[in-house]
Amino acid sequence: MKHTTLLALTLAMTPLAALAMPAVGDVIGTNPTDAVAALTTAGCEGAVFESEGGKIDARCTDSATGVVWEFTIDPKSGAITDMKQGD
């Protein structure tokens, strides 16, 4: 019985994991098309990018919570190097 409950809980949580926000270290892409696609897939809508000081700053809104997130992206690797809640 416990195995069935655990399996049901795991399957129920799978869609939520698919919409998890990106994290520091995740590679989202080195060009705007790939980065927008990765952020949108993660549930972050309306991505806006700005290049500054040899890095890329991105801003988008978590579609599930409405929270605005700011990301710093390494333009060479496409990896997120920093992220924080926006204002």
C-alpha positions in Angstrom: 0.0 0.0 0.0 2.8 2.4 0.8 4.4 1.9 -2.6 1.2 2.8 -4.3 0.8 6.0 -2.3 4.5 6.9 -3.0 4.1 6.3 -6.7 0.8 8.3 -6.8 2.5 11.2 -5.0 5.5 11.1 -7.3 3.4 11.1 -10.4 1.2 14.0 -9.1 4.3 16.1 -8.5 5.9 15.5 -11.9 4.1 18.4 -13.7 5.2 20.8 -11.0 8.8 19.7 -11.4 8.6 20.3 -15.2 7.6 24.0 -14.5 10.4 24.6 -11.9 12.2 27.9 -12.3 15.8 27.7 -13.6 18.6 27.7 -11.0 22.1 29.0 -10.9 24.2 26.6 -13.0 21.4 25.7 -15.4 22.4 26.3 -19.1 19.6 28.1 -20.9 21.4 29.0 -24.1 23.8 31.5 -25.6 21.3 33.2 -28.0 18.0 34.9 -27.2 15.9 32.3 -29.1 17.2 29.4 -27.0 17.2 31.4 -23.7 13.5 32.5 -24.3 12.5 28.9 -25.1 14.2 27.5 -22.0 12.7 30.2 -19.7 9.3 29.8 -21.2 9.4 26.0 -20.8 10.3 26.6 -17.1 7.3 28.8 -16.7 9.0 32.2 -16.9 7.1 34.5 -19.3 8.0 37.8 -21.0 11.8 37.4 -20.9 13.7 40.6 -21.6 17.5 40.7 -22.1 20.1 43.4 -21.7 23.8 43.1 -22.4 26.0 44.9 -19.8 29.6 44.6 -18.6 30.3 41.4 -20.6 27.3 39.5 -19.2 23.7 39.2 -20.1 20.9 40.2 -17.7 17.5 38.7 -18.1 14.2 39.5 -16.5 11.0 37.5 -16.6 7.9 36.7 -14.6 7.1 33.3 -13.1 3.7 32.5 -14.6 2.7 30.3 -11.6 3.3 32.9 -8.9 3.6 36.3 -10.7 7.1 36.8 -9.1 9.6 38.7 -11.2 13.0 37.1 -11.5 16.3 38.6 -12.6 19.0 36.3 -14.0 22.7 36.9 -14.9 23.8 34.7 -17.8 27.3 33.9 -19.0 27.3 34.7 -22.7 30.0 32.1 -23.5 28.4 29.1 -21.8 24.7 30.2 -21.6 24.7 29.2 -17.9 22.9 31.2 -15.2 25.5 32.6 -12.9 23.2 34.6 -10.5 19.5 35.0 -9.9 17.3 37.0 -7.6 13.8 38.2 -7.1 13.3 41.4 -9.0 11.6 44.5 -7.7 
